[in-house]
Amino acid sequence: MAIIQKEIELAGSKGREKAIALFDSGATYSCIKREVAEKLGIVELLPKPLELVTAKEGEKLIAKERVSLDFYLNGYRFSDEFIIIPELSEKVIIGALTLEKWHMKIDFKQKEIIIAPEVTKLRLL
């Protein structure tokens, strides 16, 4: 598991906001606090609730909603679905599926997120 914090800018259909994001390869999904999600975008119900296991043994959360947002890091634009977790300890967590989707790597020594610039370009074939 790898964790690092970085400032990002979140953007949705309702607005924009800067936030310190926790990049966490141990979290499967990217997650966001309800109040942030509602301020930035249109919240929608998941087709089927997600049962999420936490680090605390035996503890589970049920997620029922999501929001689609863009986020900006180091001048690059990314987009993804964020699962809404009302009790989330951070404003936003960037999880493993987002890291994998955008080919991001966590560099512990430099405390940086390594971005492959080629994945941020639109290609029409």
Beta strands, then each sheet from edge to edge (+ up, - down):
strand 1: 3-11
strand 2: 16-24
strand 3: 31-32
strand 4: 44-53
strand 5: 60-73
strand 6: 76-84
strand 7: 92-94
strand 8: 105-107
strand 9: 112-114
sheet 1: 4+ 5- 1+ 2- 7- 3+ 6+
sheet 2: 8+ 9-
end
